[in-house]
Amino acid sequence: MTATEDLIAAADAHSAPTYSPLPVVVASAEGAWMTDVEGRRYLDLLAGYSALNFGHTNRRLVEAARRQLERVTLTSRAFHHDRYAAFCAELAELCGMEMVLPVNTGVEAVESAVKTARKWGYRVKGVPAGMAKIVVAGGNFHGRTTTVISFSTDPEARADFGPYTPGFEIVPYGDLTAMRSALSENTVAVLLEPVQGESGVIVPPAGYLPGVRELTRERNVLFIADEVQSGLGRTGRTFACEHEGVEPDAYVLGKALGGGIVPVSAVVSSAEVLGVFRPGEHGSTFGGNPLACAVALEVIAMLRSGEFQARAAALGERMHRRLAGLRGTGGVTAVRGRGLWAGVDVDPRLGTGREVSERLMDRGVLVKDTHGSTVRLAPPLVIGEQDLDWGLDQLAAVLEDAG
């Protein structure tokens, strides 16, 4: 057996089978490239589902982490530390908000947003105890905890994990009429992804997000934007909501906030909303730890320059132009996305998304499939033009060979 086969066999023997990864074992990475244990290089066009927006082992981020590692990494929130105030203040400013609730993973931030909305509903809006309702969209992906899968429409995420948490109503994504009908006196929040990533990079119809924003203001309902995947430069703006001029009541952030080095996530909102908490009502041992804050502060500084948003916009236009040329005779039936992010539907006659991903792996390009024949592309924002073109050339070649 090869080293790759040995390591995959060992992983399969001792790891719960919650993933079905491609048969590649990464040993090192830099920028948009990864190298496996056999020494073969691969172009990464997934970027850790947007957790690696700034590339692998980004020097600025690694140095920020290294400096902090030599000082202090964890205090818990039992004590203050010297990076916390700056992290909260600067992230709030980046979001145009006032307060930050720091946690670790994206789904933990979603759970925290759910708790925040309910607490706000009872303490501020005056919803009767136990009656708070949150409206979400079909096709959503907000994580895999018990509460979050309770409002998923994905059978794989839900099956055999009940009983489910009540208090959620699901409406079709992009349907303002359904959204309007779902809002009631007991609705405390609408929770939406401005672009649905896991569903295949689904961009809502023009006017949908502004319409939701208007409805929520009219009904005194919080609009919570889950920008865990879409935020922090991915779509060519700092936040995907900006493309439609929408300012939500709260952002849910994660993935790229930790620079691909440590898990960092947060709910960012106003003092009125996050100020509903009292000491002891919520917490996280590692949330807002010194190492996480140091890395996230560097991420925030990088985003302030606007460089990465501009790169995502320019390279995204280049990528979508190339992908549009593959529609029809090129084997692609549809392309969706915004910025440096795309969902590519492959003609099922040419193979499943998994099969296309495996063929691309054989050509030195790493992507991941979703929902049958859809392949997601989310290159690191630091990728070079020539590397991006080469990766797209490999996709075109795979589809041509399959045809």
MARGU-668982 format. One record per residue (C-alpha): x, y, z; residue number from 0. Coordinates in steps of 0.2 Angstrom, whole numbers, plus 5000, padded with zeros to 4 digits. Layout:
BEGIN
[site [X; Y; Z]; NUM]
...
***
This chain:
BEGIN
[site [5000; 5000; 5000]; 0]
[site [5005; 5018; 4997]; 1]
[site [5007; 5031; 5011]; 2]
[site [4991; 5038; 5005]; 3]
[site [4982; 5022; 5006]; 4]
[site [4989; 5018; 5023]; 5]
[site [4984; 5034; 5031]; 6]
[site [4966; 5033; 5023]; 7]
[site [4964; 5016; 5030]; 8]
[site [4970; 5021; 5047]; 9]
[site [4958; 5036; 5047]; 10]
[site [4943; 5025; 5041]; 11]
[site [4947; 5012; 5055]; 12]
[site [4947; 5025; 5069]; 13]
[site [4936; 5040; 5064]; 14]
[site [4917; 5041; 5064]; 15]
[site [4911; 5040; 5046]; 16]
[site [4904; 5057; 5045]; 17]
[site [4913; 5063; 5030]; 18]
[site [4917; 5055; 5013]; 19]
[site [4933; 5064; 5008]; 20]
[site [4942; 5063; 4991]; 21]
[site [4956; 5051; 4992]; 22]
[site [4970; 5063; 4995]; 23]
[site [4980; 5066; 5010]; 24]
[site [4987; 5084; 5012]; 25]
[site [5004; 5086; 5021]; 26]
[site [5007; 5104; 5018]; 27]
[site [5000; 5120; 5009]; 28]
[site [5004; 5138; 5004]; 29]
[site [4993; 5150; 4996]; 30]
[site [4981; 5142; 4984]; 31]
[site [4991; 5126; 4983]; 32]
[site [4992; 5110; 4993]; 33]
[site [5004; 5095; 4993]; 34]
[site [5000; 5078; 4998]; 35]
[site [5010; 5064; 5007]; 36]
[site [5017; 5058; 4990]; 37]
[site [5023; 5075; 4985]; 38]
[site [5010; 5079; 4972]; 39]
[site [5003; 5097; 4971]; 40]
[site [4985; 5101; 4970]; 41]
[site [4977; 5118; 4966]; 42]
[site [4964; 5121; 4980]; 43]
[site [4948; 5128; 4973]; 44]
[site [4937; 5125; 4988]; 45]
[site [4947; 5135; 5002]; 46]
[site [4940; 5125; 5016]; 47]
[site [4922; 5131; 5012]; 48]
[site [4928; 5149; 5013]; 49]
[site [4937; 5147; 5029]; 50]
[site [4953; 5149; 5019]; 51]
[site [4949; 5165; 5010]; 52]
[site [4966; 5172; 5013]; 53]
[site [4975; 5156; 5007]; 54]
[site [4985; 5142; 5016]; 55]
[site [4998; 5148; 5029]; 56]
[site [4996; 5166; 5025]; 57]
[site [5011; 5174; 5032]; 58]
[site [5003; 5189; 5040]; 59]
[site [4991; 5177; 5049]; 60]
[site [5004; 5164; 5054]; 61]
[site [5015; 5178; 5061]; 62]
[site [5000; 5185; 5071]; 63]
[site [4997; 5168; 5078]; 64]
[site [5015; 5165; 5082]; 65]
[site [5017; 5181; 5091]; 66]
[site [5002; 5177; 5102]; 67]
[site [5007; 5159; 5105]; 68]
[site [5022; 5166; 5114]; 69]
[site [5012; 5177; 5125]; 70]
[site [4995; 5169; 5131]; 71]
[site [4983; 5158; 5122]; 72]
[site [4968; 5156; 5134]; 73]
[site [4962; 5164; 5149]; 74]
[site [4943; 5159; 5148]; 75]
[site [4931; 5173; 5150]; 76]
[site [4934; 5172; 5169]; 77]
[site [4947; 5185; 5166]; 78]
[site [4950; 5199; 5154]; 79]
[site [4964; 5199; 5142]; 80]
[site [4973; 5212; 5132]; 81]
[site [4967; 5207; 5114]; 82]
[site [4948; 5206; 5118]; 83]
[site [4943; 5224; 5119]; 84]
[site [4951; 5228; 5102]; 85]
[site [4944; 5212; 5094]; 86]
[site [4926; 5217; 5099]; 87]
[site [4928; 5235; 5095]; 88]
[site [4936; 5232; 5078]; 89]
[site [4924; 5218; 5072]; 90]
[site [4909; 5229; 5077]; 91]
[site [4916; 5243; 5067]; 92]
[site [4919; 5232; 5052]; 93]
[site [4901; 5227; 5053]; 94]
[site [4894; 5244; 5057]; 95]
[site [4887; 5237; 5073]; 96]
[site [4890; 5240; 5092]; 97]
[site [4893; 5223; 5101]; 98]
[site [4900; 5206; 5098]; 99]
[site [4896; 5189; 5105]; 100]
[site [4912; 5179; 5102]; 101]
[site [4911; 5160; 5101]; 102]
[site [4921; 5147; 5090]; 103]
[site [4912; 5138; 5076]; 104]
[site [4899; 5144; 5063]; 105]
[site [4886; 5133; 5070]; 106]
[site [4889; 5139; 5088]; 107]
[site [4887; 5156; 5082]; 108]
[site [4870; 5152; 5074]; 109]
[site [4865; 5143; 5090]; 110]
[site [4870; 5159; 5099]; 111]
[site [4860; 5170; 5087]; 112]
[site [4844; 5159; 5090]; 113]
[site [4846; 5161; 5108]; 114]
[site [4849; 5180; 5106]; 115]
[site [4833; 5182; 5095]; 116]
[site [4823; 5173; 5108]; 117]
[site [4829; 5182; 5123]; 118]
[site [4826; 5199; 5113]; 119]
[site [4809; 5193; 5109]; 120]
[site [4804; 5190; 5126]; 121]
[site [4813; 5204; 5135]; 122]
[site [4811; 5218; 5122]; 123]
[site [4797; 5214; 5110]; 124]
[site [4786; 5206; 5123]; 125]
[site [4782; 5189; 5115]; 126]
[site [4774; 5177; 5128]; 127]
[site [4785; 5165; 5136]; 128]
[site [4789; 5150; 5126]; 129]
[site [4780; 5156; 5110]; 130]
[site [4795; 5164; 5100]; 131]
[site [4796; 5159; 5082]; 132]
[site [4810; 5161; 5070]; 133]
[site [4807; 5160; 5051]; 134]
[site [4820; 5152; 5040]; 135]
[site [4822; 5147; 5022]; 136]
[site [4821; 5130; 5013]; 137]
[site [4837; 5123; 5007]; 138]
[site [4846; 5132; 5021]; 139]
[site [4863; 5126; 5029]; 140]
[site [4866; 5133; 5046]; 141]
[site [4876; 5119; 5053]; 142]
[site [4872; 5102; 5061]; 143]
[site [4868; 5104; 5079]; 144]
[site [4852; 5097; 5085]; 145]
[site [4843; 5113; 5085]; 146]
[site [4850; 5119; 5068]; 147]
[site [4845; 5102; 5059]; 148]
[site [4828; 5104; 5066]; 149]
[site [4825; 5118; 5053]; 150]
[site [4835; 5110; 5039]; 151]
[site [4826; 5103; 5024]; 152]
[site [4840; 5091; 5020]; 153]
[site [4835; 5073; 5024]; 154]
[site [4853; 5068; 5027]; 155]
[site [4855; 5081; 5040]; 156]
[site [4839; 5077; 5049]; 157]
[site [4836; 5058; 5048]; 158]
[site [4837; 5049; 5064]; 159]
[site [4841; 5064; 5075]; 160]
[site [4824; 5068; 5082]; 161]
[site [4815; 5073; 5092]; 162]
[site [4817; 5091; 5084]; 163]
[site [4818; 5108; 5092]; 164]
[site [4801; 5117; 5089]; 165]
[site [4799; 5136; 5086]; 166]
[site [4804; 5137; 5068]; 167]
[site [4794; 5140; 5052]; 168]
[site [4802; 5136; 5035]; 169]
[site [4797; 5145; 5019]; 170]
[site [4804; 5144; 5001]; 171]
[site [4820; 5154; 4998]; 172]
[site [4817; 5169; 4988]; 173]
[site [4798; 5170; 4990]; 174]
[site [4793; 5186; 4998]; 175]
[site [4775; 5182; 4998]; 176]
[site [4778; 5166; 5008]; 177]
[site [4789; 5176; 5020]; 178]
[site [4776; 5189; 5022]; 179]
[site [4763; 5176; 5027]; 180]
[site [4774; 5167; 5039]; 181]
[site [4778; 5183; 5050]; 182]
[site [4766; 5184; 5065]; 183]
[site [4766; 5193; 5082]; 184]
[site [4777; 5180; 5089]; 185]
[site [4790; 5180; 5076]; 186]
[site [4806; 5186; 5084]; 187]
[site [4818; 5184; 5069]; 188]
[site [4821; 5179; 5051]; 189]
[site [4837; 5169; 5049]; 190]
[site [4844; 5169; 5031]; 191]
[site [4860; 5166; 5021]; 192]
[site [4861; 5180; 5008]; 193]
[site [4868; 5167; 4997]; 194]
[site [4865; 5149; 5000]; 195]
[site [4881; 5140; 4999]; 196]
[site [4878; 5122; 5003]; 197]
[site [4863; 5121; 4992]; 198]
[site [4874; 5125; 4977]; 199]
[site [4878; 5144; 4979]; 200]
[site [4860; 5150; 4976]; 201]
[site [4859; 5168; 4974]; 202]
[site [4841; 5175; 4978]; 203]
[site [4831; 5185; 4966]; 204]
[site [4835; 5203; 4965]; 205]
[site [4825; 5213; 4977]; 206]
[site [4822; 5198; 4989]; 207]
[site [4834; 5203; 5003]; 208]
[site [4828; 5222; 5003]; 209]
[site [4810; 5215; 5003]; 210]
[site [4814; 5204; 5018]; 211]
[site [4823; 5219; 5027]; 212]
[site [4807; 5230; 5024]; 213]
[site [4795; 5216; 5030]; 214]
[site [4806; 5213; 5046]; 215]
[site [4806; 5232; 5050]; 216]
[site [4787; 5234; 5048]; 217]
[site [4784; 5219; 5059]; 218]
[site [4797; 5223; 5072]; 219]
[site [4807; 5207; 5068]; 220]
[site [4826; 5204; 5068]; 221]
[site [4834; 5201; 5052]; 222]
[site [4849; 5189; 5055]; 223]
[site [4861; 5187; 5041]; 224]
[site [4871; 5171; 5041]; 225]
[site [4887; 5176; 5032]; 226]
[site [4898; 5162; 5039]; 227]
[site [4902; 5157; 5021]; 228]
[site [4897; 5172; 5011]; 229]
[site [4905; 5185; 5022]; 230]
[site [4922; 5193; 5024]; 231]
[site [4927; 5196; 5005]; 232]
[site [4920; 5180; 4997]; 233]
[site [4907; 5189; 4986]; 234]
[site [4918; 5204; 4981]; 235]
[site [4911; 5214; 4996]; 236]
[site [4914; 5213; 5014]; 237]
[site [4897; 5205; 5016]; 238]
[site [4885; 5198; 5003]; 239]
[site [4871; 5209; 5010]; 240]
[site [4880; 5224; 5003]; 241]
[site [4876; 5219; 4985]; 242]
[site [4858; 5224; 4988]; 243]
[site [4861; 5238; 5000]; 244]
[site [4854; 5228; 5015]; 245]
[site [4860; 5231; 5033]; 246]
[site [4853; 5217; 5044]; 247]
[site [4850; 5218; 5063]; 248]
[site [4864; 5205; 5066]; 249]
[site [4878; 5196; 5057]; 250]
[site [4883; 5178; 5060]; 251]
[site [4901; 5176; 5056]; 252]
[site [4914; 5162; 5056]; 253]
[site [4925; 5152; 5044]; 254]
[site [4937; 5166; 5037]; 255]
[site [4937; 5176; 5053]; 256]
[site [4949; 5163; 5060]; 257]
[site [4960; 5165; 5044]; 258]
[site [4961; 5146; 5042]; 259]
[site [4972; 5145; 5058]; 260]
[site [4959; 5144; 5073]; 261]
[site [4941; 5142; 5074]; 262]
[site [4933; 5160; 5077]; 263]
[site [4915; 5165; 5075]; 264]
[site [4903; 5178; 5082]; 265]
[site [4886; 5186; 5082]; 266]
[site [4888; 5205; 5079]; 267]
[site [4873; 5216; 5082]; 268]
[site [4867; 5232; 5091]; 269]
[site [4868; 5235; 5110]; 270]
[site [4849; 5234; 5110]; 271]
[site [4850; 5216; 5104]; 272]
[site [4865; 5209; 5112]; 273]
[site [4863; 5219; 5127]; 274]
[site [4848; 5208; 5133]; 275]
[site [4861; 5195; 5140]; 276]
[site [4866; 5195; 5158]; 277]
[site [4881; 5187; 5166]; 278]
[site [4879; 5168; 5167]; 279]
[site [4865; 5167; 5153]; 280]
[site [4877; 5162; 5139]; 281]
[site [4896; 5158; 5138]; 282]
[site [4910; 5149; 5129]; 283]
[site [4926; 5143; 5137]; 284]
[site [4936; 5146; 5121]; 285]
[site [4925; 5160; 5114]; 286]
[site [4935; 5176; 5112]; 287]
[site [4952; 5168; 5118]; 288]
[site [4968; 5178; 5115]; 289]
[site [4974; 5167; 5101]; 290]
[site [4958; 5169; 5091]; 291]
[site [4957; 5187; 5094]; 292]
[site [4975; 5190; 5088]; 293]
[site [4972; 5181; 5072]; 294]
[site [4955; 5189; 5069]; 295]
[site [4962; 5206; 5072]; 296]
[site [4974; 5203; 5058]; 297]
[site [4960; 5197; 5047]; 298]
[site [4950; 5213; 5051]; 299]
[site [4965; 5223; 5046]; 300]
[site [4967; 5214; 5030]; 301]
[site [4949; 5217; 5025]; 302]
[site [4950; 5235; 5030]; 303]
[site [4962; 5238; 5015]; 304]
[site [4948; 5232; 5003]; 305]
[site [4961; 5223; 4993]; 306]
[site [4954; 5206; 4995]; 307]
[site [4936; 5211; 4991]; 308]
[site [4943; 5219; 4975]; 309]
[site [4952; 5203; 4971]; 310]
[site [4936; 5193; 4974]; 311]
[site [4926; 5204; 4962]; 312]
[site [4939; 5205; 4948]; 313]
[site [4944; 5187; 4949]; 314]
[site [4926; 5182; 4951]; 315]
[site [4921; 5191; 4935]; 316]
[site [4935; 5182; 4926]; 317]
[site [4929; 5165; 4933]; 318]
[site [4911; 5167; 4929]; 319]
[site [4915; 5173; 4911]; 320]
[site [4925; 5157; 4909]; 321]
[site [4911; 5146; 4916]; 322]
[site [4898; 5154; 4906]; 323]
[site [4908; 5148; 4890]; 324]
[site [4906; 5130; 4897]; 325]
[site [4887; 5131; 4897]; 326]
[site [4878; 5121; 4884]; 327]
[site [4891; 5112; 4873]; 328]
[site [4904; 5113; 4886]; 329]
[site [4894; 5101; 4898]; 330]
[site [4888; 5114; 4910]; 331]
[site [4869; 5116; 4912]; 332]
[site [4869; 5131; 4924]; 333]
[site [4881; 5142; 4934]; 334]
[site [4877; 5153; 4949]; 335]
[site [4886; 5163; 4961]; 336]
[site [4893; 5180; 4966]; 337]
[site [4911; 5185; 4967]; 338]
[site [4924; 5172; 4968]; 339]
[site [4911; 5159; 4972]; 340]
[site [4901; 5148; 4960]; 341]
[site [4890; 5133; 4959]; 342]
[site [4892; 5123; 4943]; 343]
[site [4878; 5111; 4937]; 344]
[site [4886; 5098; 4926]; 345]
[site [4876; 5089; 4914]; 346]
[site [4871; 5072; 4923]; 347]
[site [4875; 5062; 4907]; 348]
[site [4893; 5067; 4910]; 349]
[site [4894; 5061; 4928]; 350]
[site [4889; 5066; 4946]; 351]
[site [4897; 5080; 4955]; 352]
[site [4908; 5067; 4965]; 353]
[site [4914; 5059; 4949]; 354]
[site [4919; 5076; 4941]; 355]
[site [4928; 5080; 4958]; 356]
[site [4938; 5064; 4957]; 357]
[site [4942; 5067; 4939]; 358]
[site [4948; 5085; 4943]; 359]
[site [4958; 5078; 4958]; 360]
[site [4967; 5066; 4945]; 361]
[site [4972; 5082; 4936]; 362]
[site [4978; 5091; 4951]; 363]
[site [4963; 5102; 4956]; 364]
[site [4953; 5100; 4972]; 365]
[site [4934; 5104; 4972]; 366]
[site [4919; 5097; 4981]; 367]
[site [4902; 5092; 4975]; 368]
[site [4885; 5095; 4982]; 369]
[site [4868; 5089; 4978]; 370]
[site [4870; 5077; 4964]; 371]
[site [4879; 5085; 4949]; 372]
[site [4884; 5102; 4956]; 373]
[site [4902; 5106; 4959]; 374]
[site [4906; 5121; 4971]; 375]
[site [4921; 5133; 4967]; 376]
[site [4927; 5144; 4980]; 377]
[site [4946; 5148; 4977]; 378]
[site [4956; 5157; 4990]; 379]
[site [4955; 5175; 4987]; 380]
[site [4974; 5176; 4985]; 381]
[site [4974; 5164; 4970]; 382]
[site [4984; 5171; 4954]; 383]
[site [4975; 5174; 4938]; 384]
[site [4986; 5160; 4929]; 385]
[site [4982; 5147; 4942]; 386]
[site [4964; 5151; 4942]; 387]
[site [4964; 5150; 4923]; 388]
[site [4973; 5133; 4924]; 389]
[site [4961; 5126; 4936]; 390]
[site [4946; 5131; 4925]; 391]
[site [4956; 5123; 4910]; 392]
[site [4956; 5107; 4919]; 393]
[site [4937; 5108; 4922]; 394]
[site [4934; 5111; 4904]; 395]
[site [4945; 5096; 4900]; 396]
[site [4937; 5085; 4912]; 397]
[site [4920; 5089; 4904]; 398]
[site [4926; 5087; 4886]; 399]
[site [4934; 5070; 4890]; 400]
[site [4917; 5065; 4898]; 401]
[site [4907; 5070; 4883]; 402]
***
